[in-house]
Amino acid sequence: MKTIIEPFKIKSVEPIKFTTVEDRQEILHEAGYNPFLIHAEDVLIDLLTDSGTSAMSSKQWAGIMDGDESYAGARSFFRFEKIAKEITGFKYIIPTHQGRAAEKILFTILGGPGKYFPNNTHFDTTRANIEFSGAEAVDFLTPIGKDTSTIADFKGNMDIEKLEQFIKEKGRENIPLVMITITNNAGGGQPVSMDNIRKTKEVAAKYGIPLFLDACRFAENAFFIKKREKGYENKSAKEIAKEIFSYADGCTMSAKKDALVNMGGFLGINNDDLAMKARNILIVTEGFPTYGGLAGRDLEAMAQGLEEILDEHYLTYRIRSVEYLGEKLTAVGVPILQPPGGHAIYLDAKRFLPNIPAHQYPGQSIVCELYKTGGIRSVEIGSVMFGKTEKNTGRFIPSALELVRLAIPRRVYTQSHIDYVIESVQEVFNNRSKLPGYKITYEAPMLRHFTAQFEPIKL
Ligand SMILES: *Cc1c(COP(=O)(O)O)cnc(C)c1O
């Protein structure tokens, strides 16, 4: 088989600024050893997130100029609505400025104290919006999804037995909807199988509960189904995506992922009453229902992105480029969460730095070293993000996993950029015995990872 190539030519380029190891040592120190506080222009390869960082196509850029900026009933809205309806089949498509705005509207209507929302794994903004309403967000990830080293096809699946037990225990009247996140971002970008989506729908329907999808990466998930699930090998990614959505009663979507735009999102709904309530909130918080917090040009770019995302040459390249990074790192012995997900590689910091205890943040140590060595920005997803110190005892409670995420922006970096990333990670891995632990010198009361300051612990 020949090399899978980037299925595009580059027509516009953005230079990246080069810095030296000494520069970066200084920059890191200035930023309190927190890469969120580094200026983006001091980053050589930015793998902080795949959200809103996609490169748009020439047709999307043409759409930016062509967008209809009419307040009501813009042509760009109807183009966007048509393609979104074609893929999802939902009766109502309500545009929002990003995914969390769709979540905010949905959970303002359906949430509140005494309510529960099950999911395979809630993403942090989904959980935050549910909890903000006073309701509880609960995760029912399949047990194998919690094991970082076993290779399996669908580690993002819902644990259906646990879900049904929970519905029986809490009562269907207290569960306004069941959600599935595709792919499972918080669980390593792992896909969910069609069989699991169908069975989750069956259980939800048995109790009269609607099923919603957190559909941010629906195209990547559809492609994994094509590659891995029996009976789907000859179906197109678009047919598979349509079947996925056919089991759902609605969705929240961040277009910053699989709609290939820098800003945008939507809420898809079938129920008339729920859609009316959602539109009423939308008008107060986002805007008129035919633009919902976006400019006409954004809707145009989003419509075009939805046209492009299910292209199988694109999806083949996308999934392969993430897998390639995972494969090469595994080959040189770097421990990663297996198998590679759809949008990112997660380094397993516990196995990478077994000598640094969780309370000295091994993931943060790798993040800092990777920036210093290669100018690469990644993010810790471990005890900096999720660790807690018990108030009364002062006892440190670590995160279950210590991970470093290397998220791959869509259509942005070429294979030589990725080869450079591989070389840099390998260099950090070879130096691993010399890496220090870190201590926190400042932290905010909530979501501390964004603004915390650190210091290396002298060896
Ligand atoms: C990014 C993301 C969201 C939130 O979307 P924003 O556009 O960032 O508000 C929700 N769920 C998942 C799974 C995501 O990856």
The ligand as an SDF file (V2000), in Angstrom:
LIG
                    3D

 15 15  0  0  0  0  0  0  0  0999 V2000
  -15.4160   20.8460   22.5890 C   0  0  0  0  0  0  0  0  0  0  0  0
  -16.4720   19.9880   23.1550 C   0  0  0  0  0  0  0  0  0  0  0  0
  -17.6400   20.5240   23.7210 C   0  0  0  0  0  0  0  0  0  0  0  0
  -17.8450   22.0180   23.8920 C   0  0  0  0  0  0  0  0  0  0  0  0
  -17.8050   22.7140   22.7150 O   0  0  0  0  0  0  0  0  0  0  0  0
  -17.2520   24.2420   22.6220 P   0  0  0  0  0  0  0  0  0  0  0  0
  -17.4910   24.5860   21.2040 O   0  0  0  0  0  0  0  0  0  0  0  0
  -15.8390   24.2240   23.0390 O   0  0  0  0  0  0  0  0  0  0  0  0
  -18.1130   25.0490   23.5590 O   0  0  0  0  0  0  0  0  0  0  0  0
  -18.5920   19.6380   24.1640 C   0  0  0  0  0  0  0  0  0  0  0  0
  -18.4260   18.3110   24.0990 N   0  0  0  0  0  0  0  0  0  0  0  0
  -17.3170   17.7510   23.5760 C   0  0  0  0  0  0  0  0  0  0  0  0
  -17.1820   16.2720   23.5080 C   0  0  0  0  0  0  0  0  0  0  0  0
  -16.2990   18.5740   23.1010 C   0  0  0  0  0  0  0  0  0  0  0  0
  -15.1790   18.0090   22.5900 O   0  0  0  0  0  0  0  0  0  0  0  0
  1  2  1  0
  2  3  1  0
  2 14  2  0
  3  4  1  0
  3 10  2  0
  4  5  1  0
  5  6  1  0
  6  7  2  0
  6  8  1  0
  6  9  1  0
 10 11  1  0
 11 12  2  0
 12 13  1  0
 12 14  1  0
 14 15  1  0
M  END
$$$$
